[in-house]
C-alpha cells in the first residue's frame, strides 16, 4: 500500500492519479487517466511558493502558447491550497533513459535525432521563445502510434526573446547567472551573456556529441575545496577547441559548431543549413529506414558505426561543404565581442554555393551571384541573409512541414482571436483559456 497521498486521488473531477513515474527538483510526475475515456495522461505536481510564481505555472503559460508538432498537449493547470498541478499528454521514455539502457547510439540515430531536435527548436523559436535547458532528459519519444516522434518538454525555464507587439528583440546583456544544465549550456552562458537562439542550437550540438562519445570533456572534473563547479566547467568548455571536441566525428559536426559560433546575439539561425549537414552524413553513408532508431528491435543500419577514418573514406563521398571550416586553411577566431579575424571568406562563400547548387538546382541565377569579395566583418551573418530564402528540399525528409506549421499558426490565431474568456500571462500575452483548458480548475 503506497503512502503517497496523491495515489488514486481524483483531481478536478476529471482525472485520476495512478502511480508515480518520476521526480525532479520542481516536484513529482505521476501517470493517470481521464475518467471519461480512460486515456492515459501525465500529472506534474509541485509545491506552491508563496514568494514567486511556480515553475509549473510558467510552463503552463508557455504550453498554451506554443502548442504544435512535437510539443506535449496540455489538458489542465490548477492548484489547491499547497500545490500546483499540471495535466499533460503522457509520453514515452526520455532520450537520457534510452541512452543509459543501450549505452550507445549509432551515427545514423544521432544524425536523425539532430534533425528532429533542430526541427523542434525551430518551431519553438518561431513562437518567439527560447528553451534555455536543452538536455537529453528534455527530449522524449512518443507512445503507441507516435513512438518514432521526438518531443521537446519542460518549458519552465523558457523565455520570450521577441515581443511581437513591440517588434523588438530582447537586449543583449552581461552578468547573468547560469540558467539551464551546466553540462550542455553554451559557452556564452558561462560567460554570463544573455541567452538567445544561438545558445539553444549550441546546446543541441553538445547533446549529440555526448550521444556519440558517451561523455563530454568537461564531465567528471575534480573540484577542489573552494573551487566553483560552474566556473571550472565553463573554463574547460571554453578552452576546448571545436576540432578537439569533434575529433573522430564526420566533418559536418565541426561545421555545425563553427557556424553556430559565428552567430551574433539577435541572429536567426539557418535551421535548414544545419539540418542539411546531418542529412549529408545520412546520404554519404547510404542510411535508409529514416525512423529505424537504435531502440527499435528490427534496426539493421544502427548496429555498427560506419568507418570514420578520414583516410579510408569512400572516394564517392561528396565534398560539397568540405571547405567550410578546413582547419588548415581557415580559422574562426571569435572574440567575446563577436568580431571575426582571419576568416578565409572565399572558401566559406564557395562552400555555401556548392551546398546550394546540390540541393536547389532550380534556383535563380541571381541567387548565386553574390559578391565574391564581401568585406563586411560579419561575413556569415551577411551570408545568412543572402541565403535566407533558400528553399532546398532535403531527401527523404519532405514531410510537408510548412503546411504543418501553417496549420499550427492558424490554430493558435483562432485561439487568441476571442475577446472573451481571456486573461494575460506573465509575459503580457493574451491567453484564451476557454479553448485550451477544458476544466473548471484555477487558471492563471
VENFENSUL-V552166 format. One record per residue. N is the residue number from 1. OMEGA is omega in whole degrees, -180 to 180 (* if undefined). Layout:
N:OMEGA ; N:OMEGA
This chain:
1:-177 ; 2:176 ; 3:-180 ; 4:-176 ; 5:-177 ; 6:-179 ; 7:-180 ; 8:175 ; 9:174 ; 10:-178 ; 11:178 ; 12:176 ; 13:-175 ; 14:-172 ; 15:179 ; 16:178 ; 17:-176 ; 18:-178 ; 19:178 ; 20:-180 ; 21:180 ; 22:179 ; 23:179 ; 24:-179 ; 25:-179 ; 26:-174 ; 27:-172 ; 28:177 ; 29:179 ; 30:168 ; 31:-179 ; 32:180 ; 33:169 ; 34:-174 ; 35:-175 ; 36:-175 ; 37:180 ; 38:175 ; 39:-177 ; 40:-178 ; 41:173 ; 42:178 ; 43:178 ; 44:-177 ; 45:176 ; 46:178 ; 47:-178 ; 48:176 ; 49:-176 ; 50:-176 ; 51:-175 ; 52:179 ; 53:-179 ; 54:178 ; 55:-179 ; 56:178 ; 57:176 ; 58:-180 ; 59:179 ; 60:176 ; 61:-178 ; 62:-177 ; 63:179 ; 64:-175 ; 65:-171 ; 66:-178 ; 67:-180 ; 68:-178 ; 69:176 ; 70:176 ; 71:-178 ; 72:180 ; 73:177 ; 74:178 ; 75:-173 ; 76:167 ; 77:179 ; 78:-179 ; 79:169 ; 80:-176 ; 81:-172 ; 82:-172 ; 83:168 ; 84:-178 ; 85:180 ; 86:-179 ; 87:-177 ; 88:178 ; 89:177 ; 90:-179 ; 91:-180 ; 92:-177 ; 93:174 ; 94:177 ; 95:177 ; 96:178 ; 97:-178 ; 98:-180 ; 99:180 ; 100:-179 ; 101:-178 ; 102:170 ; 103:-177 ; 104:172 ; 105:177 ; 106:179 ; 107:-179 ; 108:180 ; 109:179 ; 110:179 ; 111:179 ; 112:176 ; 113:178 ; 114:179 ; 115:-178 ; 116:179 ; 117:180 ; 118:177 ; 119:-180 ; 120:-177 ; 121:175 ; 122:179 ; 123:179 ; 124:179 ; 125:178 ; 126:176 ; 127:174 ; 128:177 ; 129:169 ; 130:-173 ; 131:176 ; 132:174 ; 133:179 ; 134:178 ; 135:-177 ; 136:-179 ; 137:-177 ; 138:170 ; 139:-177 ; 140:171 ; 141:179 ; 142:-179 ; 143:178 ; 144:-176 ; 145:179 ; 146:-174 ; 147:178 ; 148:179 ; 149:178 ; 150:-179 ; 151:173 ; 152:-177 ; 153:172 ; 154:-177 ; 155:-179 ; 156:179 ; 157:-178 ; 158:-176 ; 159:177 ; 160:-177 ; 161:-176 ; 162:176 ; 163:-179 ; 164:-179 ; 165:179 ; 166:-176 ; 167:-172 ; 168:175 ; 169:176 ; 170:-176 ; 171:175 ; 172:179 ; 173:-179 ; 174:179 ; 175:180 ; 176:175 ; 177:179 ; 178:174 ; 179:-177 ; 180:-178 ; 181:-173 ; 182:-177 ; 183:-172 ; 184:-177 ; 185:-174 ; 186:177 ; 187:179 ; 188:175 ; 189:177 ; 190:179 ; 191:179 ; 192:-180 ; 193:172 ; 194:-178 ; 195:176 ; 196:-177 ; 197:-178 ; 198:-177 ; 199:174 ; 200:-179 ; 201:179 ; 202:180 ; 203:176 ; 204:178 ; 205:179 ; 206:177 ; 207:-179 ; 208:175 ; 209:178 ; 210:-180 ; 211:-178 ; 212:-174 ; 213:-178 ; 214:177 ; 215:176 ; 216:-174 ; 217:-176 ; 218:174 ; 219:175 ; 220:175 ; 221:177 ; 222:-178 ; 223:179 ; 224:179 ; 225:-180 ; 226:179 ; 227:178 ; 228:-177 ; 229:-176 ; 230:178 ; 231:-178 ; 232:177 ; 233:-179 ; 234:180 ; 235:179 ; 236:-179 ; 237:-178 ; 238:-178 ; 239:177 ; 240:-179 ; 241:178 ; 242:178 ; 243:179 ; 244:-178 ; 245:-174 ; 246:-180 ; 247:-177 ; 248:178 ; 249:174 ; 250:-174 ; 251:-179 ; 252:178 ; 253:177 ; 254:178 ; 255:180 ; 256:-175 ; 257:-180 ; 258:176 ; 259:-180 ; 260:-180 ; 261:-178 ; 262:-175 ; 263:172 ; 264:-171 ; 265:-175 ; 266:-176 ; 267:171 ; 268:180 ; 269:174 ; 270:-174 ; 271:-178 ; 272:177 ; 273:180 ; 274:176 ; 275:-180 ; 276:177 ; 277:-180 ; 278:177 ; 279:178 ; 280:178 ; 281:178 ; 282:-179 ; 283:-180 ; 284:-174 ; 285:176 ; 286:175 ; 287:175 ; 288:-179 ; 289:-170 ; 290:-176 ; 291:-180 ; 292:-176 ; 293:-180 ; 294:-176 ; 295:173 ; 296:-172 ; 297:-174 ; 298:-177 ; 299:178 ; 300:-180 ; 301:-168 ; 302:-173 ; 303:-174 ; 304:174 ; 305:174 ; 306:179 ; 307:-177 ; 308:179 ; 309:-176 ; 310:-177 ; 311:-176 ; 312:-180 ; 313:178 ; 314:-177 ; 315:-177 ; 316:-180 ; 317:-178 ; 318:178 ; 319:-173 ; 320:-175 ; 321:-174 ; 322:-178 ; 323:-171 ; 324:-179 ; 325:179 ; 326:-171 ; 327:179 ; 328:-173 ; 329:-179 ; 330:179 ; 331:172 ; 332:-178 ; 333:-173 ; 334:179 ; 335:-176 ; 336:-179 ; 337:174 ; 338:173 ; 339:-175 ; 340:-180 ; 341:172 ; 342:178 ; 343:175 ; 344:-172 ; 345:-176 ; 346:179 ; 347:-177 ; 348:179 ; 349:-178 ; 350:179 ; 351:178 ; 352:180 ; 353:180 ; 354:180 ; 355:178 ; 356:-174 ; 357:-178 ; 358:-170 ; 359:-179 ; 360:-174 ; 361:-176 ; 362:-179 ; 363:177 ; 364:-180 ; 365:-178 ; 366:-180 ; 367:-176 ; 368:-179 ; 369:177 ; 370:-179 ; 371:-178 ; 372:-180 ; 373:-179 ; 374:-176 ; 375:-180 ; 376:-177 ; 377:176 ; 378:-170 ; 379:-176 ; 380:176 ; 381:179 ; 382:-180 ; 383:178 ; 384:180 ; 385:-180 ; 386:-175 ; 387:-173 ; 388:-178 ; 389:180 ; 390:-177 ; 391:-179 ; 392:178 ; 393:-178 ; 394:-177 ; 395:175 ; 396:-177 ; 397:-177 ; 398:-175 ; 399:176 ; 400:-176 ; 401:179 ; 402:179 ; 403:179 ; 404:-180 ; 405:179 ; 406:177 ; 407:-180 ; 408:179 ; 409:179 ; 410:179 ; 411:-179 ; 412:179 ; 413:179 ; 414:-179 ; 415:-173 ; 416:-178 ; 417:-177 ; 418:179 ; 419:178 ; 420:175 ; 421:177 ; 422:173 ; 423:-176 ; 424:179 ; 425:-175 ; 426:180 ; 427:-180 ; 428:-180 ; 429:178 ; 430:-178 ; 431:177 ; 432:-176 ; 433:-176 ; 434:-175 ; 435:-173 ; 436:-177 ; 437:-171 ; 438:177 ; 439:-175 ; 440:-179 ; 441:-179 ; 442:-178 ; 443:169 ; 444:*
